[in-house]
């Protein structure tokens, strides 16, 4: 089995991640921040160490680095936390449902309104498309740093400058960028939301909500925090304000190991390796015949393709039977598929990891060519 669906979740994980997760069951078994005894204190120290590492990765302060269960929760917290009291938010036309559905829900409930800016191949046009949607009641811009369908990297640094000039909050979905691009608060965004289980190589059930501290979010979840416990109001102190309930100690320790792994390898080295495999795949598929590619010049390591007019999920199922795991369909991003004209068919997505090899990529090319020949014969 060869996993080329690492944009959904990376697998395999580094061995150090497995060891770190196990330490939660063999050493760090206390509830962090929920007691003064030694077991709780040692576990809290281990969790805080990961918080410091994550903060350093994104040029944030530890108190502005909150753990979440995934990127979707982080985005919901940021979007709804900014927009609960009304206003207008701008998203891009490449957004994942983790952005589209929260803003659509706010609009449906008549809490807030939203507009979607067209993403152009020209960054200047994309920027102007966003600028043209700014209104007097616009509070926020939220967009992906990189598309999970085409890999397209949006001009997030320039969007950050635009938001700053208008006094708008800027939320970035970094699920496909963190661990591959050197993305941080130094780029000008106010909130970075990301997954821990993708290119950061942490376990599933981990995510981060990172802030520059400029905006205080209204909470969407309230409860026990271990801070200001005598008060009925949610604590005002971050990060506890955004971490109600017991945190995922095992996942967080695993995420810390994943971050250390990525930093030891270097994001630039990981990106270069994975992009080389994408280039190799595209070169092979162009020779295969019957394969349509959706190329993107400036991208993270993602390749979307189709075989003729055949359903993408059916193609990915055939490739799965041949031992290759790729995701076929809409990838929870109908806006992006509408933008590239594949909303009805979907695409088959190739997304390698640091552990993927040239030999595996070449074998996939042969499997795609074989599948195209089978489908052409009606087999």
N, C-alpha and C positions, 0 to 999 in steps of 0.2 A: 504494500500500500504506500503510495507516494502522495503526500498532502501538498497540493498547490492551491489551497483555500485559506492561506494565512491572513488575508484581509478580514476574514470572519473571526478567526482565532488562530494564533500561531501554535503549531505542533510539528515536531516535538518541542518540548521545553528543555532548556539547559538543565543538566543534572543538579546544579547548584540550587535551582528553583525547587526541585523535588525535596532536596535536603532541608531547605529553609521551611517549606510547608510542614514537613515532618517534625521540625523542632517545636512547632506550636503544640504538638501532641505529646512530646517527650520532655519539654522544658518550660515553654511559655504558655502554661495552661490557665493562668489567672485572667480575670476580667479587667482590662486596663482602665484605670481611672475610676474604678468602682470599689476601691478598698485601700486601706493603709497597710495591709499586710505585705510581706515580702514577695509572695507569688504575684500579686497584682502589680506591685511596684516594678518588678523585673520585666513583666510583660509590657507594662506601659513604657518603660525605657526602650524596649526593643521596637515597639510600634513608633515611638517618637524618633528613633534613629532612621527608620524608613521615611518618615515625614520630612526629616531634614534632607535626606538624599533626593526625594522627589522635589522638594523646594529648590534645592541647588540645581537640579536638572532644568527647571523652568525659570530660574532667576527670580524666585519668589521668597517670601518669608515663611518660615514653618507655620506660623499662626494663620497664614492665608492659604494653606494647603490642606484641603479636606479630602478624606477618603470617601468614595461612594461605591456602590455595588457594580456600576458600569458607566459608560459614557452617556448612555441615554438618560440615566437618573441625573447625572451632572448637568446635562443640557436642560432638562426639565426644571431643575432647581434654579439655574441661571436665568432661563427665559421667563418662567413664571414668577420668579423672585423679582425680576425687573418690571414685569408687565401686569402684575396682579391688580394694580390700581388704574389700569387703562393706558391708552396711548397707542402709538403706531410703531411697528417693528418691520424692518426690511430684512429679507432673507435672499439667498441667491437661487437661481433656477437649477442648481445642481445638488440641492440639499437632500440628505438622508431623511427618512421618516422620523428619526429622532429629533429633528428640527421642525419639519413640516407639520407633523401631527400635533405637537404642543401649541404651535401658533394657530393652527386651524381650529383646535379646540377652544382657544381663547376667543377667536373670532366668532365661532358658532355660539358661544355663550355670551356674546356681546360684551366681553370684558375688554378686549383690545382688537385692533385691526392689523393686517399685515399686507405687504406687497412683496412680490418676487422679482428680482432683477435678472435680466437675461445675461448669461455668461457668454462672452465672445472669445474668439481666438485671440483677439487684440485686447491686451490688458487695459489700454487707454479707454476703449469702448466699454469694457466691463465696469471700470471705475465711473465713467460718465453715466452708465445705466443706473448705478446705485445712487449717484448724486441726484439724478433727475427724480428719484422717488422720495427724497427727503422732504418732509412736511413740517409744519409748525409744531405738530404734536408727536413727531418722531422721537422716540427715546433710545432706540437701540438698533444696531445692525448685528445679525448673526449669520455666519457663513462657515462652510467647511474650509479647512486649509487645503485639502486635497480630496478629489472625488474618489469614492469607493467603486465607481463604475469604470471610469477611463483613466484614473490616476491624475487627472488634470490638477495642477497646483494653481490655486487662485492667488491673485496678487495681494495677499493678506497684509503685508507690511504697508502697502499703499492705501489699502482700505482702512487700516489703523490710523494713518495720517489724516485721511478724510474724516473719520469719526472724531478725531481729536479736534480738528478745525471747526466742527459743528457742535462740539460738546456732547457727543453721543457715546453711549456705552457700546463697546465692541466685544461680542462673544464669539469665540472660535471653537469649532468642532475639530479637534486635532486627532480624532480616532485613527485616521490613516497617515498622520504625519509624525506623531510623537514616536521617537525611536529611529526615525529615518531622516527627518529634517531637524536642524538645530533650531527648533521653534521654542521661543521663550517670551516672557513678559517684556523683554528688551525690544521685541518687535512692535510693541505699542498696543497690544490688545489688553482689555481689562479682565477678561475671564478666559481661561483655557480649560476646556472640557476634554477629557480623553479617557480611553480604555486602558486598562492595565494588561489585558490578556492578548493584545495583538503584537505590535512591534516592540513593546516593552517586555514581552516574554514572561509576564506574570500569569498567575492562575486565572481561570474564569471567575466572574463575580468580583472583579476589582476595577476601580476607576478612580479618577481624580477630578476635583473641582478646584482650580488654582486661580487666585485673584491677585490683583495689584493693590487691593485694599481701598480703592477709590469709592466703590459703590457697595452699600450694604443691602443685601438681598432680603426681601420678605421671605419668610420660611414657608415651605410647603409641607414640612414634616416637623412636628414638635414632640418632645418627650424627654426621657432621661438623658442627661449629659454628664453628670458628675460635677457640674459647675452650677453655682447659684441654686442649689437644689431646694432651698426653702421658699423660693418664689414660684408663683403659678405661671409667670411669663417665661417664654423661652429665653434662655441665657443670651445676652448680647455679645458674649465673647466668642470670637472665632479661634480655632476651627470647630469648637464644640457646638456652636450654634447650628452648624450644618451636619452634625454627626449624631443625631438622636439615636439612642439605642446602642447595643453592643456592637462594636466594629468587628469586621472579619479578620481576626488576628492571623489565622493561617494564610489567608489570601494576601494580606498586607506584607507579611514576612516573605512570602514568595515573590511578591512584586518588588520588594527591596532587592532580592537576589537578581531578578530580571533587570532592574535598572543598573545594577553593578555589572552585569554581563554585557549590556549594551554599551556602557561607558568604557569597559575594557576593550571591546572590539572597535568602538568608534563609529558614530552614526554615518560619517562620510564613507567609511570602508564598507559598512553593511549596505548602504544605499548603492554604492558602485557595483558591488557584487550582484545584488538583486536586479539592478537595471541591466547589467550585462546579460543576465539570463532572459530578461524580457526582450532585449534586442535579438538574442539568439533564437528565441521562440518565433518572433515575428519574421525573421529571415527564413526560417524553416517553413513556416505556414504559407508564406508568399510563394514558395516553390511547390507546395503541396497541391494547390489548385482547389477551387470550389470553396475556399475559405475567405470570408470577409472580415477584415480587421478594422478597428476603430482607433487609429493611431492618435497619439497626443505627444506634442513636442516636449513640453515641460511637465514632467509627471513624477509621481512616486511609482514604485514597481507594481504596476497593474496593467494587464493586457486583456481587453475584451474582444471576443471574436464570435462569429457565427459560421455555420456550415449551410450555405444556401439560404433557403427560407425555412429550414427545419427549426422546430421549437427548441430553444436553448436548454430547457430542462431535460428534454428527451436526449439531446446530445450529451449533456453532462452525465446522464444515467448510463449511457453506453460507455463513456470514458471511465466511469466508476467500475463497470464490469471488467474493464481492462486494467484496473489497478491504479487509476489516477483520480484524485479527488479534486474536482474543480466545481465552483458554484455556478449553476445555470439559473436564469430567471431575471428578476428585476432588482435583486440585491437590496430590497427595502428602500429603493431610491427612484421612484417613478418620475420625479422631476427631471433627473439626469437622463433617464431613458427617453423621455419625451423630447428632451433637447437634442439627442443624437438620432432620434427616429426609430427607436427599438422598443417602444412601449408595448407593442403587441407581441413581439417575438422574444424580447429579453436578449441577453447575451450570455455567453460562457466566459467566466472570468478566471484568468490565471494570475495568481499572486504568490510568488515564491517567498522563502525565508532565508535567513542566514545559513541554514543547514541544507538548502537545496543545491543541487549540483548540475553541471553541464550535461552529464550523462543522463540524468533523470529528465532534463529538458529535451534532449535529443530523442529520448524514448517516447516522450509525450508527442512530439512532432510526428513520429511514425504512427502513433496510435490515432492521432487526429486524421492523418492522411488515410489510414485504414478505415476509420469511421466514415469519412466523407465518401470513400469508394463504396462501402456497404450501403449507405443511405441512398447513394446514386443508383444502386441496383435494386433498391427497395427491399433490402434484407433486414 
